[in-house]
Amino acid sequence: MPKVSIAGTDKIFDVKEGEILYDALSDRGEELPHGCLSGSCGACRIDVIEGQENLQPAGLVENNTIDCLKEEFSQKNGKEFLENKHIRLACRAKIKGDVLFRSLK
C-alpha cells in the first residue's frame, strides 16, 4: 500500500494505488488547499519532493494549468524558483507508489 507524506510534518497516510492524491488525503481527514477540483485553477498545486515517478503522468488539463503556474512563478519569483520543483495538482495526480510532497504557494 503506497504511503503519502507531507514534508515538514509527521503526517504519513496509507493510500490505495490509483487514488487521486487530494481525494485520498481528504478521505483521511487532511484538507489541502483547493479550488475547482477539476485541474484548471491551480489552487491545489504541490511540489513533489520524492516519488515523482510514483504518480501517473499528468494529462492535458493538468499540464496546461502547470504551464500557466510555471509562467506565473517565473514572473513573480524568477526562473530559479522553479529549479528542483516538480509541480503537480493534487486534485489530478493519481498515486502509484510512495510520495513526499509539500503545498506550493
C-alpha positions as CSV (number, residue, x, y, z in Angstrom):
1,M,0.0,0.0,0.0
2,P,1.6,3.4,-1.0
3,K,2.4,6.0,1.6
4,V,1.9,9.7,1.0
5,S,3.8,12.0,3.3
6,I,3.6,15.8,3.8
7,A,7.0,17.4,4.1
8,G,7.7,19.4,7.2
9,T,5.2,17.3,9.2
10,D,5.0,13.9,10.7
11,K,1.9,13.1,8.6
12,I,2.0,9.9,6.6
13,F,-1.0,8.4,5.0
14,D,-1.6,4.8,3.7
15,V,-3.5,5.2,0.4
16,K,-4.7,2.9,-2.3
17,E,-2.9,2.7,-5.6
18,G,-4.9,4.6,-8.3
19,E,-6.4,7.1,-5.8
20,I,-6.2,10.8,-6.6
21,L,-3.9,12.4,-4.1
22,Y,-6.3,15.2,-3.0
23,D,-9.2,12.7,-2.6
24,A,-7.1,10.2,-0.7
25,L,-6.0,12.7,1.9
26,S,-9.4,14.4,2.2
27,D,-10.9,10.9,2.9
28,R,-8.4,10.6,5.7
29,G,-9.2,13.9,7.3
30,E,-6.4,16.0,5.7
31,E,-7.6,19.1,3.9
32,L,-5.3,20.6,1.3
33,P,-5.7,24.0,-0.4
34,H,-8.2,23.6,-3.3
35,G,-10.5,25.5,-5.6
36,C,-12.2,23.9,-8.6
37,L,-11.0,20.3,-8.0
38,S,-11.0,19.9,-11.8
39,G,-7.4,20.8,-12.6
40,S,-8.0,24.2,-14.1
41,C,-7.5,26.7,-11.2
42,G,-4.2,25.5,-9.8
43,A,-5.1,26.2,-6.2
44,C,-4.1,22.6,-5.2
45,R,-0.6,22.9,-6.6
46,I,2.0,20.8,-4.9
47,D,5.8,20.3,-5.1
48,V,6.6,16.6,-5.3
49,I,9.9,16.2,-3.4
50,E,10.2,12.5,-3.7
51,G,8.3,9.9,-5.8
52,Q,7.5,11.9,-8.9
53,E,7.7,8.6,-10.8
54,N,5.1,7.2,-8.4
55,L,2.4,9.5,-9.9
56,Q,0.7,8.7,-13.2
57,P,1.7,11.2,-15.9
58,A,-0.2,14.5,-16.0
59,G,-3.0,14.8,-18.5
60,L,-3.7,17.7,-20.9
61,V,-5.7,19.8,-18.4
62,E,-3.2,19.4,-15.6
63,N,-0.2,20.1,-18.0
64,N,-1.9,23.3,-19.3
65,T,-2.5,24.5,-15.7
66,I,1.0,23.6,-14.6
67,D,2.4,25.6,-17.6
68,C,0.5,28.6,-16.5
69,L,1.6,28.2,-12.9
70,K,5.2,28.0,-14.0
71,E,5.0,31.2,-16.0
72,E,3.4,32.9,-13.1
73,F,6.0,31.7,-10.6
74,S,8.8,32.7,-13.0
75,Q,7.4,36.2,-13.4
76,K,6.9,36.6,-9.6
77,N,10.0,34.8,-8.2
78,G,12.4,34.4,-11.1
79,K,13.2,31.2,-13.1
80,E,15.5,29.9,-10.3
81,F,12.4,29.4,-8.1
82,L,11.4,26.5,-10.3
83,E,14.7,24.7,-10.1
84,N,14.3,21.3,-8.5
85,K,10.5,21.7,-8.3
86,H,8.1,19.1,-9.6
87,I,4.8,20.8,-9.8
88,R,1.6,18.7,-9.9
89,L,-2.0,19.3,-9.0
90,A,-3.3,17.3,-6.0
91,C,-6.8,17.1,-7.5
92,R,-5.5,15.3,-10.6
93,A,-2.4,13.4,-9.5
94,K,-3.1,9.6,-9.3
95,I,-0.9,7.7,-6.9
96,K,1.1,4.6,-8.0
97,G,3.6,4.4,-5.1
98,D,5.2,6.4,-2.2
99,V,5.2,10.2,-2.5
100,L,6.5,13.0,-0.4
101,F,5.2,16.5,-1.2
102,R,4.5,20.0,0.1
103,S,1.9,22.5,-0.8
104,L,3.2,25.2,-3.1
105,K,2.2,28.8,-2.6
